[in-house]
């Protein structure tokens, strides 16, 4: 039976890596975060208050297109970052920062909620949870120029928004993975644990309980 799994989490938490590894184990088709040229991006960075709405509408439209493609795919699929995060975390953060006016944010939210009503939800949402020090370490390791200026305070704010979003997310079961303690790249047993939970816990919310002491014994 076809399954649709989404992997969510903050910048640098390891979503793309986990998507790739799950696909290899479960023979799924990956749908990575779209790399496309946002025509509003240059203007957005020069004047966020003026161009945030335009930029977020572009991202929402593009994410909708990806969501439609993965729903139409014949086999099981795994998505790197979902349409829900764009709205519930990143657009909301722009609003809280004052870069989206109340009027523009209300219009954006209305469009987003209307779209979500017609989108088939995932069968499982995997939420990768990590502290800011872990995120900063992984961002440094992947060494992307445009990420070097990301401030710890920004990552912490996004972490708080992610926690609030996932706490209220009810469209499908959620599997929360403690990414501080589970290094699924370095330790095959950590990956095995996650794969087992994915296979066994596609209904209901489930959190991988894995202490630092257990991690050190692996």
DOLUMLUM-426895 format. One record per atom (N, C-alpha, C): residue in one letter; x, y, z. Coordinates in pm, whole numbers, padded with zeros to 5 digits, always signed. Example, Ala and Ser with C-alpha at 12.3 -4.5 7.8 and 13.67 -1.06 7.14 Angstrom:
<atoms>
A+01319-00569+00780 A+01230-00450+00780 A+01320-00330+00780 S+01285-00225+00708 S+01367-00106+00714 S+01290+00003+00787 
</atoms>
This chain:
<atoms>
X+00084-00119+00000 X+00000+00000+00000 X+00088+00125+00000 X+00052+00222-00082 X+00129+00346-00090 X+00122+00423+00042 X+00238+00477+00082 X+00245+00560+00202 X+00308+00695+00167 X+00262+00797+00236 X+00314+00932+00219 X+00368+00976+00354 X+00499+00993+00361 X+00567+01035+00484 X+00631+01171+00460 X+00618+01260+00556 X+00683+01390+00550 X+00783+01401+00664 X+00896+01465+00637 X+01000+01485+00738 X+01012+01634+00764 X+00990+01675+00889 X+00988+01816+00926 X+01099+01845+01026 X+01139+01973+01031 X+01238+02013+01128 X+01310+02140+01088 X+01382+02194+01182 X+01449+02323+01166 X+01564+02315+01065 X+01618+02429+01031 X+01731+02438+00939 X+01850+02362+00995 X+01908+02273+00915 X+02028+02201+00956 X+02006+02079+01041 X+01881+02041+01066 X+01855+01930+01157 X+01884+01794+01095 X+01888+01787+00961 X+01921+01660+00895 X+01806+01596+00822 X+01712+01676+00775 X+01593+01623+00707 X+01630+01550+00577 X+01707+01616+00493 X+01739+01559+00361 X+01817+01429+00376 X+01908+01425+00471 X+01987+01304+00494 X+01898+01189+00537 X+01805+01217+00630 X+01716+01111+00677 X+01624+01065+00564 X+01573+01157+00483 X+01488+01120+00369 X+01563+01023+00278 X+01687+01056+00248 X+01768+00970+00159 X+01786+00832+00219 X+01816+00825+00347 X+01842+00696+00412 X+01716+00612+00425 X+01602+00677+00453 X+01476+00603+00461 X+01439+00547+00324 X+01460+00626+00221 X+01427+00581+00085 X+01507+00457+00047 X+01633+00455+00086 X+01717+00338+00057 X+01667+00213+00128 X+01614+00230+00248 X+01569+00115+00327 X+01428+00071+00293 X+01341+00167+00259 X+01199+00135+00240 X+01153+00146+00095 X+01248+00169+00004 X+01218+00175-00140 X+01109+00277-00171 X+01130+00398-00122 X+01036+00507-00147 X+01096+00608-00244 X+01011+00689-00302 X+01057+00796-00390 X+01072+00924-00309 X+01191+00986-00313 X+01210+01109-00235 X+01160+01232-00309 X+01107+01326-00232 X+01071+01458-00284 X+01140+01560-00194 X+01252+01612-00243 X+01332+01703-00163 X+01279+01844-00168 X+01323+01924-00070 X+01284+02064-00067 X+01320+02128-00201 X+01224+02190-00268 X+01250+02240-00403 X+01356+02347-00408 X+01450+02329-00500 X+01552+02431-00524 X+01511+02506-00649 X+01460+02625-00631 X+01412+02703-00744 X+01442+02850-00719 X+01444+02925-00823 X+01475+03067-00812 X+01348+03145-00783 X+01339+03194-00662 X+01227+03278-00624 X+01249+03417-00683 X+01165+03461-00775 X+01188+03590-00840 X+01177+03710-00746 X+01127+03687-00626 X+01112+03795-00529 X+01224+03798-00426 X+01313+03698-00431 X+01408+03680-00322 X+01504+03798-00306 X+01559+03847-00415 X+01652+03960-00407 X+01584+04082-00346 X+01462+04111-00392 X+01386+04223-00336 X+01352+04199-00189 X+01322+04074-00157 X+01285+04037-00020 X+01399+04069+00077 X+01521+04034+00041 X+01633+04059+00131 X+01667+04208+00143 X+01631+04285+00042 X+01653+04430+00049 X+01546+04500+00131 X+01423+04448+00123 X+01311+04513+00192 X+01208+04406+00229 X+01230+04341+00343 X+01146+04228+00383 X+01002+04269+00406 X+00982+04387+00461 X+00846+04430+00492 X+00761+04443+00364 X+00822+04493+00258 X+00748+04513+00133 X+00726+04384+00056 X+00826+04293+00061 X+00823+04178-00030 X+00797+04044+00038 X+00775+04041+00169 X+00752+03912+00237 X+00627+03842+00184 X+00519+03917+00164 X+00395+03855+00117 X+00414+03791-00020 X+00475+03865-00112 X+00497+03813-00247 X+00584+03687-00244 X+00690+03692-00164 X+00782+03580-00156 X+00714+03456-00098 X+00635+03474+00008 X+00569+03360+00070 X+00460+03301-00019 X+00394+03383-00096 X+00295+03331-00191 X+00364+03245-00298 X+00480+03290-00343 X+00555+03210-00440 X+00592+03075-00381 X+00648+03074-00259 X+00687+02949-00195 X+00566+02858-00172 X+00455+02916-00130 X+00335+02837-00106 X+00286+02771-00235 X+00288+02846-00345 X+00245+02792-00473 X+00337+02679-00518 X+00466+02701-00502 X+00563+02599-00543 X+00550+02473-00458 X+00531+02493-00328 X+00515+02377-00239 X+00387+02302-00270 X+00282+02371-00307 X+00157+02307-00347 X+00179+02218-00468 X+00255+02267-00566 X+00283+02190-00686 X+00358+02060-00652 X+00455+02070-00561 X+00530+01952-00519 X+00438+01854-00447 X+00351+01905-00362 X+00257+01820-00288 X+00167+01743-00385 X+00121+01809-00489 X+00037+01743-00589 X+00113+01634-00662 X+00240+01659-00692 X+00321+01561-00763 X+00342+01435-00680 X+00370+01452-00553 X+00396+01334-00471 X+00269+01255-00443 X+00155+01324-00438 X+00028+01253-00421 X-00002+01168-00544 X+00036+01216-00663 X+00010+01144-00786 X+00113+01035-00814 X+00224+01034-00742 X+00328+00933-00765 X+00271+00794-00737 X+00313+00694-00815 X+00252+00560-00803 X+00289+00485-00675 X+00410+00506-00625 X+00453+00431-00507 X+00462+00518-00383 X+00519+00462-00277 X+00535+00536-00152 X+00634+00650-00170 X+00609+00759-00098 X+00690+00880-00114 X+00728+00936+00023 X+00841+01007+00025 X+00886+01076+00145 X+00922+01219+00105 X+00870+01315+00179 X+00890+01456+00147 X+00983+01523+00248 X+01077+01598+00195 X+01169+01680+00275 X+01106+01818+00294 X+01054+01844+00412 X+00982+01966+00451 X+00847+01976+00380 X+00744+02005+00455 X+00607+02004+00406 X+00554+02144+00382 X+00441+02149+00316 X+00373+02276+00291 X+00327+02339+00423 X+00304+02255+00524 X+00255+02305+00652 X+00358+02392+00722 X+00485+02354+00710 X+00592+02430+00777 X+00609+02569+00718 X+00591+02580+00587 X+00602+02712+00523 X+00509+02812+00589 X+00387+02767+00614 X+00285+02857+00670 X+00295+02869+00821 X+00303+02755+00888 X+00291+02754+01034 X+00418+02798+01106 X+00532+02792+01038 X+00658+02830+01101 X+00718+02954+01035 X+00748+02946+00906 X+00826+03052+00843 X+00742+03176+00812 X+00623+03159+00757 X+00538+03277+00733 X+00494+03338+00865 X+00461+03256+00962 X+00420+03306+01093 X+00532+03384+01159 X+00656+03336+01141 X+00771+03406+01197 X+00787+03544+01134 X+00766+03553+01003 X+00773+03683+00935 X+00667+03779+00991 X+00549+03725+01018 X+00443+03807+01077 X+00481+03856+01216 X+00535+03766+01298 X+00574+03804+01433 X+00686+03908+01432 X+00771+03902+01332 X+00880+03999+01320 X+00833+04134+01265 X+00710+04140+01219 X+00659+04263+01163 X+00685+04280+01015 X+00734+04174+00951 X+00764+04180+00808 X+00644+04143+00720 X+00542+04088+00781 X+00413+04066+00714 X+00308+04146+00789 X+00236+04232+00720 X+00132+04309+00787 X+00018+04216+00829 X-00063+04263+00921 X-00177+04182+00967 X-00271+04150+00852 X-00294+04246+00763 X-00381+04225+00648 X-00324+04120+00552 X-00195+04134+00519 X-00132+04039+00428 X-00126+03900+00490 X-00096+03893+00619 X-00088+03762+00684 X-00224+03695+00687 X-00331+03772+00712 X-00466+03716+00713 X-00503+03661+00575 X-00464+03733+00471 X-00492+03686+00334 X-00414+03559+00304 X-00288+03558+00344 X-00203+03440+00324 X-00261+03319+00398 X-00299+03338+00524 X-00353+03227+00603 X-00483+03175+00544 X-00566+03263+00493 X-00692+03221+00433 X-00665+03134+00311 X-00571+03175+00227 X-00536+03095+00110 X-00478+02961+00151 X-00388+02962+00247 X-00324+02839+00294 X-00427+02741+00350 X-00517+02788+00433 X-00617+02700+00494 X-00711+02642+00390 X-00743+02720+00288 X-00829+02670+00181 X-00759+02559+00103 X-00631+02579+00074 X-00554+02478+00002 X-00543+02349+00082 X-00514+02362+00210 X-00493+02244+00295 X-00618+02157+00301 X-00735+02218+00293 X-00860+02142+00297 X-00870+02043+00181 X-00803+02074+00070 X-00812+01989-00049 X-00689+01900-00068 X-00591+01911+00021 X-00468+01832+00007 X-00476+01705+00091 X-00450+01590+00032 X-00441+01468+00114 X-00325+01481+00212 X-00347+01459+00341 X-00238+01474+00439 X-00143+01355+00433 X-00027+01368+00492 X+00065+01253+00499 X+00006+01142+00584 X+00061+01023+00568 X+00026+00912+00657 X+00106+00921+00787 X+00221+00988+00780 X+00305+01003+00898 X+00391+01129+00883 X+00399+01206+00990 X+00489+01321+00996 X+00603+01286+01091 X+00726+01288+01040 X+00844+01267+01124 X+00900+01403+01160 X+00904+01432+01288 X+00955+01562+01335 X+01091+01542+01399 X+01193+01602+01339 X+01329+01596+01393 X+01349+01714+01488 X+01370+01683+01614 X+01388+01785+01717 X+01536+01794+01755 X+01591+01917+01752 X+01732+01935+01789 X+01751+02070+01856 X+01847+02076+01946 X+01880+02202+02014 X+01959+02291+01919 X+01967+02418+01955 X+02040+02514+01871 X+02187+02477+01856 X+02259+02434+01961 X+02399+02394+01941 X+02415+02283+01838 X+02325+02186+01839 X+02330+02079+01739 X+02305+02133+01600 X+02207+02221+01586 X+02177+02280+01456 X+02296+02359+01403 X+02357+02441+01488 X+02472+02521+01447 X+02589+02433+01404 X+02611+02325+01476 X+02720+02233+01441 X+02696+02170+01305 X+02575+02128+01278 X+02546+02063+01150 X+02544+02164+01035 X+02499+02286+01063 X+02504+02391+00960 X+02648+02421+00923 X+02735+02424+01024 X+02878+02450+00998 X+02940+02336+00917 X+02901+02215+00946 X+02958+02100+00875 X+02920+02099+00728 X+02799+02140+00694 X+02760+02137+00553 X+02806+02261+00477 X+02849+02364+00550 X+02927+02473+00492 X+02861+02539+00370 X+02738+02582+00386 X+02670+02654+00280 X+02684+02804+00303 X+02728+02875+00202 X+02757+03018+00216 X+02640+03097+00272 X+02520+03071+00217 X+02405+03152+00255 X+02354+03122+00395 X+02408+03016+00460 X+02365+02982+00596 X+02463+03031+00703 X+02576+03084+00663 X+02679+03122+00760 X+02635+03237+00851 X+02543+03318+00803 X+02501+03435+00882 X+02378+03407+00969 X+02332+03282+00974 X+02215+03250+01055 X+02250+03263+01203 X+02173+03344+01274 X+02200+03370+01415 X+02137+03262+01503 X+02203+03230+01615 X+02144+03133+01709 X+02005+03174+01756 X+01984+03304+01773 X+01853+03352+01819 X+01743+03321+01718 X+01777+03329+01590 X+01681+03298+01485 X+01643+03150+01488 X+01743+03064+01506 X+01717+02920+01513 X+01633+02886+01636 X+01661+02954+01747 X+01584+02929+01869 X+01439+02971+01851 X+01417+03083+01785 X+01279+03128+01759 X+01206+03029+01670 X+01274+02980+01567 X+01213+02879+01481 X+01185+02751+01558 X+01277+02712+01646 X+01254+02593+01729 X+01126+02607+01810 X+01105+02723+01870 X+00985+02745+01949 X+00859+02737+01863 X+00866+02792+01743 X+00751+02786+01652 X+00726+02643+01606 X+00833+02569+01580 X+00818+02427+01541 X+00752+02347+01653 X+00795+02371+01776 X+00739+02297+01889 X+00590+02326+01904 X+00553+02451+01891 X+00412+02489+01901 X+00331+02428+01787 X+00387+02431+01667 X+00316+02375+01551 X+00296+02225+01567 X+00401+02153+01600 X+00390+02007+01605 X+00300+01963+01721 X+00297+02043+01827 X+00211+02011+01942 X+00063+02015+01902 X+00029+02102+01809 X-00111+02117+01767 X-00141+02048+01634 X-00044+01981+01576 X-00063+01918+01445 X-00143+01788+01461 X-00257+01780+01393 X-00345+01665+01410 X-00387+01600+01277 X-00327+01642+01166 X-00369+01590+01036 X-00326+01445+01016 X-00223+01402+01087 X-00177+01263+01075 X-00095+01231+01200 X-00060+01104+01220 X+00027+01068+01333 X+00163+01136+01321 X+00226+01160+01436 X+00357+01225+01441 X+00457+01135+01513 X+00574+01118+01453 X+00685+01047+01516 X+00793+01150+01545 X+00818+01178+01672 X+00918+01277+01710 X+01051+01208+01738 X+01155+01254+01671 X+01288+01192+01681 X+01384+01290+01749 X+01446+01251+01861 X+01541+01339+01930 X+01675+01342+01857 X+01691+01437+01768 X+01809+01440+01680 X+01937+01477+01753 X+01928+01531+01875 X+02050+01555+01954 X+02117+01424+01990 X+02037+01323+02018 X+02088+01196+02071 X+02100+01087+01966 X+02020+01096+01861 X+02022+00993+01758 X+02104+01041+01638 X+02219+00982+01619 X+02304+01014+01503 X+02289+00900+01404 X+02188+00910+01318 X+02157+00800+01226 X+02255+00791+01111 X+02343+00887+01097 X+02448+00879+00994 X+02565+00796+01046 X+02605+00821+01169 X+02722+00754+01225 X+02690+00617+01284 X+02566+00598+01329 X+02531+00474+01399 X+02415+00403+01330 X+02442+00292+01261 X+02335+00217+01193 X+02223+00174+01287 X+02255+00146+01414 X+02150+00104+01506 X+02051+00216+01533 X+02097+00339+01530 X+02006+00453+01547 X+01908+00459+01430 X+01961+00439+01309 X+01875+00438+01191 X+01777+00322+01198 X+01824+00205+01242 X+01736+00089+01253 X+01620+00117+01347 X+01649+00187+01457 X+01544+00221+01554 X+01438+00310+01489 X+01481+00410+01413 X+01388+00501+01347 X+01306+00426+01244 X+01370+00341+01164 X+01299+00265+01061 X+01194+00175+01125 X+01230+00111+01237 X+01135+00024+01307 X+01014+00102+01354 X+01038+00222+01411 X+00927+00305+01458 X+00839+00350+01343 X+00900+00380+01230 X+00822+00422+01113 X+00731+00309+01068 X+00785+00190+01062 X+00708+00075+01015 X+00599+00036+01114 X+00626+00050+01243 X+00532+00002+01344 X+00431+00108+01390 X+00467+00235+01375 X+00388+00341+01436 X+00331+00439+01335 X+00264+00389+01234 X+00201+00477+01136 X+00062+00521+01181 X+00025+00483+01300 X-00100+00533+01359 X-00070+00585+01498 X-00128+00700+01532 X-00106+00759+01662 X+00026+00832+01671 X+00040+00915+01773 X+00163+00989+01794 X+00260+00906+01878 X+00383+00907+01835 X+00485+00826+01902 X+00615+00903+01903 X+00685+00899+02016 X+00814+00966+02028 X+00922+00864+02057 X+01032+00872+01983 X+01145+00782+02008 X+01211+00824+02139 X+01211+00737+02238 X+01276+00765+02365 X+01414+00703+02362 X+01515+00786+02363 X+01652+00737+02349 X+01741+00830+02429 X+01795+00782+02541 X+01873+00867+02630 X+02017+00880+02580 X+02087+00980+02632 X+02228+00998+02597 X+02312+00878+02641 X+02277+00819+02756 X+02350+00703+02805 X+02339+00587+02707 X+02218+00568+02653 X+02198+00462+02555 X+02277+00492+02428 X+02277+00618+02388 X+02349+00656+02267 X+02498+00628+02279 X+02551+00655+02399 X+02695+00635+02421 X+02732+00487+02423 X+02637+00400+02457 X+02666+00256+02461 X+02663+00191+02324 X+02605+00260+02225 X+02594+00201+02091 X+02730+00199+02024 
</atoms>
